[in-house]
Amino acid sequence: MQNILLIQRQAPFNSSHGREALDLLLAMAAVEHQVSVLFSADAVYQLLPTQEQATFKLKAYPRSFKLFALYDIEQVYVCHASLLQRNIQPSQLSIDAQLVDAAQIQQLISRQHQVICS
């Protein structure tokens, strides 16, 4: 079993990167890898609650983050500096995530067999 960290850096609806990263994360977890995810930069916006909009054609995929427990994805991290830069409070996040600083991110990366950036 490999330790794999997926680092998300993209805003939720500017492109398909966020949705594709979620699909990859769930697929890796389904084949029994030890998967963790780090939301950094504009990806922290993925963690804010979303609402369905009739005029918006893309599915609000961040709601699927609640499936993490079903797939045994327990290591969910969010860059504290990214939240601060965007004036987002941890209490606003739609899922539980561990706040990490730059030093903790480096430690997290060093413990991985693979790191994938999205």
Secondary structure, DSSP 4 states (H G I P E B T S, - for coil): --EEEEEE-S-SSSSSHHHHHHHHHHHHHHTT-EEEEEE-GGGGGGGS-----TT--S--GGGGGGGTTTTT--EEEEEHHHHHHTT--GGG-SS--EEE-HHHHHHHHHT-SEEEE-
